[in-house]
């Protein structure tokens, strides 16, 4: 990677013909293959570079070129947007070379690759947790890195995605209402857990109004011996909501819930 890029590109051009490339694949001159892989990489021909590097990382093991080959292979996958394989390769790199030349870059790109591969909030978020873990490890190992801010911003974005999933789940429970059981309690618990786990989320107001709505509906559909207690809980929730969000976009709705609850409590 430290070679002159122009030289590498010219070298790749000399190998661009299909016949020449096939000869290269059959060659046992591994130093030549290594230089060819670097040249293909420099030219952006990542598939060809990766094919060569996959062979070379085993053959070059223990040599001065092995470390660079493994990192370069990870970048080939990364640039081809095969983020899962890229992340696995970067993780392999820093496990084998924990103090290697590319250790900082490998840890960063392992996290970023997983970040770029995370699904939209409605889907399973296992990959999001993995991405957060890798980025946090990067920050722990390289707290003064020039990529620190970018890593932190990716973590914040991933946490927002997790909160959104919880919000959508809570909203679904609320919309299900009493279908096949009391889903309002599940709504309350899901929203409260999200607020506890991510107290600074920008969905805090939306989660809080869901809790108020659900607590009111719990009171409405409650059995008689629990009805008054649950209406009082809804009123308490109203005061907490209004105290935290005095100019909320949901204030009119919250006031209506309060008024309806008070009517029952005064009867």
BELNORBEL-V926153 format. One record per helix or strand. SS is the DSSP state (hx for helix, st for strand). FROM is the first residue (numbers start at 1). LEN is the number of residues. If there is no record, write none. Layout:
BEGIN
{{SS FROM LEN} {SS FROM LEN}}
END
This chain:
BEGIN
{{hx 5 10} {hx 18 9} {hx 30 14} {hx 46 14} {hx 66 14} {hx 83 14} {hx 103 14} {hx 126 16} {hx 148 29} {hx 183 15} {hx 204 17} {hx 224 21} {hx 251 16}}
END
